[in-house]
Amino acid sequence: MHFNKIIQSASYITLILFVLRSPGMASLAHRNNKGAKDFEIKAGKKDTVNKNKSNATLFVPGEIAPKAPINASPAFTPDNLLFFFTQSQGGNHLTIMVSQRSEGVWSEPKIAFFSGKFRDLEPAFSPDGKYLIFASNRPEKPGDSVLTGHYNGQVLPGSGGNLWKVDFSEKGTPRITRLPGVINANSSVFSPCVVADGSLYFMRADSGAKFHIYRSAFKNGIYQAPVKTSFSLDRFGDYDPAVAPDESFLIFSSARPPAPKTADLFIVFRASEGWSEPADLRSILGDDVYGVEARLAPDLSKLYYSNSRRASGETMSTEQYIWKVNITALLKARGITK
């Protein structure tokens, strides 16, 4: 495989070498799923409803959809040359896969070098591409049992999660470490998202209850005590945060109203105190923009998400497909992008 440009970053060189050497859900399987056209979004005004179909299209690098029933949570390097994502590998087992783009074509995905043995999911790059964080049921100590999940009123052996880090910032073998206990406070921690200053968003279920979205500030190289986001209310389950690097907006999934029988995607914008009220993207962008595992393109031009809808419009309850939709007009209306 060849690249069209020279990548000078040592972290990228390390990452690419390991990709080339690697062998070859409510949102995913741990939670149940319960183009923009012209519209106006201004501070203090409601979003104009768009009941038409959006410009959403399937994202199928290397024709991943026929390979496995579940495909979700894409994570791109800043230069958009490598793409990591979650894929089912039979039963309840989830694996992180990787694909490389060359001459505009994505390669057939292969298992990422750090994945395959445990139930690994939801990769997320830091905005500078120097490290990747993912969720896994792998034990803290080798030889211990895999994690049991406690969420949505259920006890799920083997479906727990903690957050782990793959560090590409130095030459040689990337270091894989478990994030500290202030983040991994229990065995139901998933869906990481890293912002520009290193702060970490994620979802966590406490005492076997619903998931909520938290933010841990990163100060002087140390994660601080997580704080629940202002829009994540006890009576709703919220999950899968996708946050702009400057934290100007955040997209998440929830079955809160007005979501019908499936999880909808909601957007909030940074306000003077906390976040704005959530707005349903199904109403703003189109009836086909809904689902889970929201992710943002490195240039913020597109939103990626997963649901059970095939390109034909048929819904397959046991499958997850990655979709993408242009959100440039939405962000321009808020003055976030030019």
PETA-V719142 format. One record per residue. N is the residue number from 1. D_LAST is the distance of its C-alpha to the last C-alpha in Angstrom with 1 decimal. Layout:
n:N d_last:D_LAST
n:N d_last:D_LAST
This chain:
n:1 d_last:34.7
n:2 d_last:32.7
n:3 d_last:29.2
n:4 d_last:27.5
n:5 d_last:26.4
n:6 d_last:28.2
n:7 d_last:27.0
n:8 d_last:28.1
n:9 d_last:27.6
n:10 d_last:31.0
n:11 d_last:29.7
n:12 d_last:28.2
n:13 d_last:31.5
n:14 d_last:33.5
n:15 d_last:31.4
n:16 d_last:31.8
n:17 d_last:35.5
n:18 d_last:36.1
n:19 d_last:34.3
n:20 d_last:36.5
n:21 d_last:39.6
n:22 d_last:39.0
n:23 d_last:41.4
n:24 d_last:40.9
n:25 d_last:34.8
n:26 d_last:34.8
n:27 d_last:31.7
n:28 d_last:33.7
n:29 d_last:37.5
n:30 d_last:37.6
n:31 d_last:36.3
n:32 d_last:37.0
n:33 d_last:34.3
n:34 d_last:35.3
n:35 d_last:16.5
n:36 d_last:15.4
n:37 d_last:16.8
n:38 d_last:16.0
n:39 d_last:16.3
n:40 d_last:15.5
n:41 d_last:14.9
n:42 d_last:15.4
n:43 d_last:17.2
n:44 d_last:20.8
n:45 d_last:20.7
n:46 d_last:21.6
n:47 d_last:19.5
n:48 d_last:20.6
n:49 d_last:22.8
n:50 d_last:22.4
n:51 d_last:25.7
n:52 d_last:25.1
n:53 d_last:24.6
n:54 d_last:21.2
n:55 d_last:20.0
n:56 d_last:21.3
n:57 d_last:23.4
n:58 d_last:25.8
n:59 d_last:24.8
n:60 d_last:28.1
n:61 d_last:28.1
n:62 d_last:31.6
n:63 d_last:32.7
n:64 d_last:32.9
n:65 d_last:33.5
n:66 d_last:37.1
n:67 d_last:38.0
n:68 d_last:37.9
n:69 d_last:37.5
n:70 d_last:34.9
n:71 d_last:31.6
n:72 d_last:28.8
n:73 d_last:26.5
n:74 d_last:24.7
n:75 d_last:23.6
n:76 d_last:21.9
n:77 d_last:22.2
n:78 d_last:19.0
n:79 d_last:19.7
n:80 d_last:20.3
n:81 d_last:23.9
n:82 d_last:25.8
n:83 d_last:25.7
n:84 d_last:28.0
n:85 d_last:28.9
n:86 d_last:31.8
n:87 d_last:34.5
n:88 d_last:37.8
n:89 d_last:40.9
n:90 d_last:43.6
n:91 d_last:44.6
n:92 d_last:42.6
n:93 d_last:41.7
n:94 d_last:38.1
n:95 d_last:36.9
n:96 d_last:33.8
n:97 d_last:33.2
n:98 d_last:31.2
n:99 d_last:30.0
n:100 d_last:28.9
n:101 d_last:26.7
n:102 d_last:28.3
n:103 d_last:27.4
n:104 d_last:25.1
n:105 d_last:27.8
n:106 d_last:28.3
n:107 d_last:31.9
n:108 d_last:34.3
n:109 d_last:33.7
n:110 d_last:36.3
n:111 d_last:37.2
n:112 d_last:35.3
n:113 d_last:37.8
n:114 d_last:37.7
n:115 d_last:38.2
n:116 d_last:40.9
n:117 d_last:43.6
n:118 d_last:42.2
n:119 d_last:40.0
n:120 d_last:36.6
n:121 d_last:33.3
n:122 d_last:29.6
n:123 d_last:28.4
n:124 d_last:25.3
n:125 d_last:24.0
n:126 d_last:23.0
n:127 d_last:19.5
n:128 d_last:21.3
n:129 d_last:23.5
n:130 d_last:26.7
n:131 d_last:28.2
n:132 d_last:28.2
n:133 d_last:29.6
n:134 d_last:31.4
n:135 d_last:33.9
n:136 d_last:37.5
n:137 d_last:40.9
n:138 d_last:42.5
n:139 d_last:45.0
n:140 d_last:44.5
n:141 d_last:47.7
n:142 d_last:48.9
n:143 d_last:51.6
n:144 d_last:50.6
n:145 d_last:49.8
n:146 d_last:46.3
n:147 d_last:44.5
n:148 d_last:45.3
n:149 d_last:42.6
n:150 d_last:43.3
n:151 d_last:40.8
n:152 d_last:40.8
n:153 d_last:44.5
n:154 d_last:45.4
n:155 d_last:46.8
n:156 d_last:45.5
n:157 d_last:47.3
n:158 d_last:45.3
n:159 d_last:42.0
n:160 d_last:41.1
n:161 d_last:38.2
n:162 d_last:37.3
n:163 d_last:34.3
n:164 d_last:34.9
n:165 d_last:33.1
n:166 d_last:33.1
n:167 d_last:32.5
n:168 d_last:31.6
n:169 d_last:31.2
n:170 d_last:34.6
n:171 d_last:36.6
n:172 d_last:39.2
n:173 d_last:39.4
n:174 d_last:36.4
n:175 d_last:37.7
n:176 d_last:37.5
n:177 d_last:38.1
n:178 d_last:38.2
n:179 d_last:36.0
n:180 d_last:38.1
n:181 d_last:39.9
n:182 d_last:37.6
n:183 d_last:35.1
n:184 d_last:37.8
n:185 d_last:39.8
n:186 d_last:41.2
n:187 d_last:41.3
n:188 d_last:38.6
n:189 d_last:35.3
n:190 d_last:32.6
n:191 d_last:28.9
n:192 d_last:27.4
n:193 d_last:23.8
n:194 d_last:23.1
n:195 d_last:20.3
n:196 d_last:19.4
n:197 d_last:22.4
n:198 d_last:24.7
n:199 d_last:25.3
n:200 d_last:26.3
n:201 d_last:25.8
n:202 d_last:28.5
n:203 d_last:30.7
n:204 d_last:34.4
n:205 d_last:37.4
n:206 d_last:40.0
n:207 d_last:43.7
n:208 d_last:43.1
n:209 d_last:40.9
n:210 d_last:37.4
n:211 d_last:34.4
n:212 d_last:32.0
n:213 d_last:28.9
n:214 d_last:29.3
n:215 d_last:27.5
n:216 d_last:29.4
n:217 d_last:28.1
n:218 d_last:28.7
n:219 d_last:30.5
n:220 d_last:32.6
n:221 d_last:32.6
n:222 d_last:33.9
n:223 d_last:32.6
n:224 d_last:33.4
n:225 d_last:34.9
n:226 d_last:32.5
n:227 d_last:31.4
n:228 d_last:30.8
n:229 d_last:27.5
n:230 d_last:27.8
n:231 d_last:27.0
n:232 d_last:29.4
n:233 d_last:32.6
n:234 d_last:36.1
n:235 d_last:36.9
n:236 d_last:34.0
n:237 d_last:33.4
n:238 d_last:29.8
n:239 d_last:28.8
n:240 d_last:26.4
n:241 d_last:23.5
n:242 d_last:20.2
n:243 d_last:18.2
n:244 d_last:14.8
n:245 d_last:15.9
n:246 d_last:15.0
n:247 d_last:16.7
n:248 d_last:14.0
n:249 d_last:15.2
n:250 d_last:18.2
n:251 d_last:19.5
n:252 d_last:23.3
n:253 d_last:26.2
n:254 d_last:29.0
n:255 d_last:31.9
n:256 d_last:31.5
n:257 d_last:31.6
n:258 d_last:30.4
n:259 d_last:30.5
n:260 d_last:33.4
n:261 d_last:35.5
n:262 d_last:32.8
n:263 d_last:30.3
n:264 d_last:27.0
n:265 d_last:23.5
n:266 d_last:22.2
n:267 d_last:19.0
n:268 d_last:19.1
n:269 d_last:16.7
n:270 d_last:17.7
n:271 d_last:19.9
n:272 d_last:22.0
n:273 d_last:24.7
n:274 d_last:24.0
n:275 d_last:21.9
n:276 d_last:21.4
n:277 d_last:23.7
n:278 d_last:23.0
n:279 d_last:21.6
n:280 d_last:23.0
n:281 d_last:20.6
n:282 d_last:23.5
n:283 d_last:23.3
n:284 d_last:19.6
n:285 d_last:18.9
n:286 d_last:22.5
n:287 d_last:26.1
n:288 d_last:25.8
n:289 d_last:23.2
n:290 d_last:25.5
n:291 d_last:27.3
n:292 d_last:27.2
n:293 d_last:26.1
n:294 d_last:22.3
n:295 d_last:20.4
n:296 d_last:16.7
n:297 d_last:15.7
n:298 d_last:15.1
n:299 d_last:11.5
n:300 d_last:11.2
n:301 d_last:10.7
n:302 d_last:14.3
n:303 d_last:16.9
n:304 d_last:20.4
n:305 d_last:23.4
n:306 d_last:27.1
n:307 d_last:29.6
n:308 d_last:32.9
n:309 d_last:31.9
n:310 d_last:32.7
n:311 d_last:31.0
n:312 d_last:34.0
n:313 d_last:33.2
n:314 d_last:36.2
n:315 d_last:36.0
n:316 d_last:37.9
n:317 d_last:38.5
n:318 d_last:39.4
n:319 d_last:36.3
n:320 d_last:32.7
n:321 d_last:30.1
n:322 d_last:26.6
n:323 d_last:24.0
n:324 d_last:20.3
n:325 d_last:17.8
n:326 d_last:14.2
n:327 d_last:12.2
n:328 d_last:8.6
n:329 d_last:9.4
n:330 d_last:11.1
n:331 d_last:8.4
n:332 d_last:6.0
n:333 d_last:9.3
n:334 d_last:9.8
n:335 d_last:6.9
n:336 d_last:6.9
n:337 d_last:3.8
n:338 d_last:0.0
